[in-house]
Amino acid sequence: MKINKIDHVSINVKDLSEAKAFFLDLGLEVQAEWELDGEQLDRIVGLNDVKTACVGLGMPDGQAWIELVKFYTPSDEKDNQQPFANTLGIRHICFAVEDIEAIVAKLKKKGTEIFSEIQQYEESYRLCYVRGPEGIILELAEKIR
């Protein structure tokens, strides 16, 4: 028995269009869009009367896949909590980037929350944390050559 790779990361969102636009603006590409419902989906996710809309976003080279999911039913009526970098649980997605300064400047211009200015970690990376729509935390990492 072995694990071959992480297939995808799923992010549940209230505003599918806003989340999709955010990731497209970062350079991901739509790989697929679909809607699902029915008894089989209910059994898979362990909920009743499930109806979803999904957008699969990938890197141009096909190495990463993010699945944005909007649950129409049942909906989560709780307000979206704004987690911090140290909040327990799965917390952020890290993107390896080129020209971190240009990306952060673009995100700032669009009003994206930037956790800190770009920081250099030893002689290996330049890093920055940002908060996307609905509290999604991204780490941007530019390898120092």
Salt bridges, closest charged atoms under 4 A:
ASP7 OD2 - HIS8 ND1 2.87
ASP25 OD1 - LYS106 NZ 3.34
ASP25 OD2 - LYS110 NZ 3.49
GLU33 OE2 - LYS20 NZ 3.18
GLU67 OE1 - HIS8 NE2 3.67
GLU101 OE2 - ARG126 NH2 2.66
GLU113 OE1 - ARG131 NE 2.90
GLU117 OE1 - LYS108 NZ 3.10
GLU139 OE1 - HIS92 NE2 2.90
GLU142 OE1 - ARG126 NH1 3.43
